[in-house]
């Protein structure tokens, strides 16, 4: 996952205290948790279903937050097409 996410790569690098702890990411709410599930599937090359515009926006926000540029670009295109 770190290869696909600048945020996770930095968080888990040896320069941070979190690197020696088991991998853990705190999510802000249920929407972010659902988006994380989709984002992780995408990072591993799986497909996901985005059921609503709001789902797409939550996924875009998290992909941007985690620095997943490729996913951010794909989801941003989807959001633009469905505005």
trRosetta pair geometry for C-beta under 8 A, 3 or more apart (Angstrom, degrees):
i j d omega theta_ij theta_ji phi_ij phi_ji
1 4 6.0 -68 -161 43 43 102
1 5 5.9 -7 158 17 78 120
1 8 5.4 -49 124 123 99 165
1 40 6.7 -29 -111 -130 125 85
1 43 5.5 50 -125 138 75 150
1 44 7.9 -37 -83 -57 79 86
2 5 6.2 -82 -131 58 30 85
2 8 4.7 -131 -101 115 63 101
2 9 4.2 114 -174 -87 91 66
2 12 5.5 -97 -90 56 133 130
3 9 7.3 99 -72 -81 23 115
4 8 7.9 22 70 46 69 129
4 43 4.3 171 77 -144 160 100
4 68 5.6 22 149 -123 91 96
4 70 7.3 -75 -153 38 93 118
4 71 7.6 61 170 -17 115 115
5 8 3.9 56 91 20 123 106
5 9 6.1 174 91 -15 62 85
5 43 6.9 -28 -35 -115 105 139
5 66 4.4 -41 -147 158 121 102
5 67 5.4 110 -167 70 60 86
5 68 5.1 -30 -96 -69 80 85
6 9 5.6 -55 -143 38 28 115
6 10 6.3 26 159 -16 64 108
6 66 7.4 140 50 150 66 51
6 67 2.9 -81 43 135 101 155
6 68 7.9 -153 11 -55 77 39
6 69 7.8 58 -17 -28 115 96
7 10 6.1 -62 -152 38 24 106
7 11 6.1 23 154 -20 63 112
7 65 6.4 28 -65 135 161 61
7 66 4.1 -113 37 -147 133 47
7 67 4.6 159 -21 10 81 105
8 11 5.4 -53 -139 38 33 114
8 12 5.9 7 168 2 68 113
8 25 7.2 -48 -102 -77 96 131
8 66 6.2 15 -24 -162 93 102
8 67 7.9 -146 11 51 69 105
9 12 6.6 -71 -142 50 19 92
9 13 6.3 40 154 -53 60 99
9 67 7.8 -82 25 81 103 137
10 13 5.7 -36 -145 -1 30 118
10 16 7.2 79 154 -24 63 140
11 16 6.3 -88 -163 73 34 161
11 18 5.4 -41 174 89 79 146
11 19 7.8 164 136 -67 48 71
11 25 7.4 62 130 -95 168 91
12 16 7.4 -75 -88 59 7 120
12 18 6.5 -83 -92 113 47 101
12 19 5.4 108 -173 -108 44 72
12 23 6.1 -5 -100 -109 128 95
13 16 5.9 83 65 9 75 98
13 19 5.8 -69 92 -83 27 132
14 19 5.1 -178 -105 144 31 166
15 19 7.2 99 40 -19 36 144
16 19 5.1 120 68 -21 75 97
17 20 6.7 -60 -174 30 46 101
17 21 7.2 32 140 -11 72 111
18 21 5.5 -64 -152 40 47 111
18 24 7.5 -125 -157 52 107 84
21 24 6.7 -49 123 15 115 112
25 36 7.3 176 97 -138 132 141
27 32 4.4 179 -172 108 98 112
27 33 4.8 117 124 -73 158 73
27 36 5.7 -91 -96 -24 135 146
28 32 4.8 83 45 5 83 155
29 32 5.3 98 52 12 64 100
29 33 7.1 -116 109 -6 36 92
30 33 5.4 -51 -146 34 36 115
30 34 6.4 36 155 -18 66 102
31 34 5.9 -53 -150 36 31 109
31 35 6.3 30 151 -16 64 108
31 54 7.8 -79 -138 154 126 103
31 58 4.7 -125 165 -123 103 145
32 35 5.5 -53 -145 41 34 113
32 36 6.2 42 152 -27 66 102
32 58 6.7 -139 -84 -170 45 107
32 61 7.9 -80 -104 95 87 116
32 62 6.0 140 -145 -83 78 121
33 36 5.5 -49 -146 30 31 114
33 37 6.7 37 152 -22 61 99
34 37 5.7 -48 -155 28 34 114
34 38 6.8 28 150 -11 63 105
34 55 7.2 -80 124 -131 125 92
34 58 6.9 37 78 116 99 148
35 38 5.7 -57 -152 41 36 109
35 39 5.9 36 151 -22 70 110
35 55 7.4 174 -86 -165 82 63
35 58 4.2 -137 -65 134 130 98
35 59 4.6 -166 -141 -85 97 53
35 61 7.2 -18 -171 62 169 89
35 62 4.3 148 129 2 129 145
36 39 5.5 -54 -139 39 31 113
36 40 6.1 32 160 -20 66 105
36 62 6.1 -131 -71 -170 63 155
37 40 6.2 -56 -148 35 24 108
37 41 6.7 25 152 -17 59 107
38 41 5.7 -57 -153 36 32 113
38 42 6.4 30 152 -18 66 106
38 48 4.3 94 -147 -157 92 161
38 50 7.3 77 -151 -84 154 79
38 55 7.7 102 -29 175 163 103
38 59 5.4 -55 91 -108 136 118
39 42 5.6 -55 -150 37 33 111
39 43 6.3 36 151 -23 66 105
39 59 6.3 171 -63 -148 90 82
39 62 5.5 -113 -46 111 150 123
39 63 5.8 -170 -119 -77 119 80
39 66 6.8 112 166 31 150 152
39 68 6.5 166 -164 15 111 164
39 71 6.3 87 -139 164 83 164
40 43 5.5 -50 -146 33 34 115
40 44 6.6 20 157 -6 64 107
41 44 6.1 -69 -153 46 29 101
41 46 4.0 -75 -180 72 87 123
41 47 7.5 -43 144 71 117 18
41 48 5.1 120 86 -66 134 108
42 45 7.6 61 -175 -64 32 13
42 46 6.7 -91 -73 63 29 70
42 47 8.0 48 -96 -121 69 23
42 48 6.0 -59 -56 -4 92 122
42 68 7.8 94 98 165 119 149
42 71 5.2 97 124 -111 142 123
43 68 6.6 -92 -86 -125 102 136
43 71 7.1 -47 -69 -48 72 139
50 55 4.9 175 -161 104 77 118
50 56 4.8 63 -180 -73 142 84
50 59 6.6 -86 -109 3 117 151
50 75 7.9 140 -79 -129 154 94
50 78 6.9 88 51 150 159 152
51 55 5.3 85 48 -6 72 156
52 55 4.7 108 54 1 74 99
52 56 7.2 -135 100 -2 46 85
53 56 5.6 -55 -155 35 36 114
53 57 6.4 36 149 -20 67 104
53 79 7.2 97 -155 -130 81 75
53 82 5.8 -159 -101 124 97 121
53 83 7.9 112 -141 -97 130 45
54 57 5.6 -52 -147 35 35 112
54 58 6.4 35 154 -18 66 103
55 58 5.9 -55 -150 37 31 109
55 59 6.3 30 152 -18 65 108
56 59 5.6 -56 -148 39 30 113
56 60 6.2 34 152 -21 65 106
56 75 5.9 173 -167 -166 82 96
56 78 5.6 -132 -145 109 134 117
56 79 5.1 171 135 -81 124 86
56 82 7.0 97 32 61 167 139
57 60 5.6 -52 -146 36 31 113
57 61 6.4 34 154 -21 64 103
57 79 6.4 99 -80 -116 67 130
58 61 5.8 -51 -148 34 31 112
58 62 6.5 23 157 -12 64 107
59 62 6.0 -59 -147 40 29 105
59 63 6.1 30 156 -19 66 109
59 71 7.7 -108 161 160 98 113
59 75 5.3 -148 110 -132 108 150
60 63 5.8 -55 -142 38 28 111
60 64 6.2 28 157 -18 63 108
60 72 6.4 88 -151 -138 69 66
60 75 4.4 -164 -83 121 82 126
60 76 5.9 110 -132 -72 123 65
60 79 5.9 -11 -51 -36 152 143
61 64 5.8 -60 -151 38 27 110
61 65 6.2 28 152 -21 65 109
62 65 5.3 -51 -142 37 35 114
62 66 6.0 20 161 -7 68 109
63 66 6.2 -62 -141 47 26 101
63 68 4.3 -85 -157 65 79 110
63 71 4.2 -133 -138 104 133 110
63 72 4.3 -179 123 -71 115 72
63 75 5.8 142 22 23 154 142
64 67 7.6 32 -180 -72 29 31
64 68 7.8 -75 -53 46 22 73
64 72 5.1 99 -74 -116 68 128
68 71 4.1 2 131 35 118 117
68 72 5.9 145 89 -26 70 88
69 72 5.5 -56 -143 36 28 115
69 73 6.3 28 160 -21 65 104
70 73 6.1 -55 -152 32 27 109
70 74 6.7 21 154 -14 62 108
71 74 5.8 -58 -149 39 34 109
71 75 6.0 24 159 -12 70 111
72 75 6.1 -62 -142 43 26 103
72 76 5.9 29 158 -23 65 111
73 76 5.7 -54 -142 35 26 113
73 77 6.6 30 156 -20 61 103
74 77 5.9 -55 -156 32 30 111
74 78 6.7 29 148 -17 63 105
75 78 5.4 -51 -151 36 38 114
75 79 6.3 40 151 -21 69 103
76 79 5.6 -51 -145 36 33 112
76 80 6.3 35 154 -20 65 105
77 80 5.8 -54 -147 36 31 112
77 81 6.3 28 155 -18 64 108
78 81 5.8 -59 -149 38 29 110
78 82 6.3 0 161 3 65 116
79 82 6.3 -77 -144 51 26 94
79 83 6.5 50 156 -56 65 92
80 83 6.0 -31 -149 -10 30 116
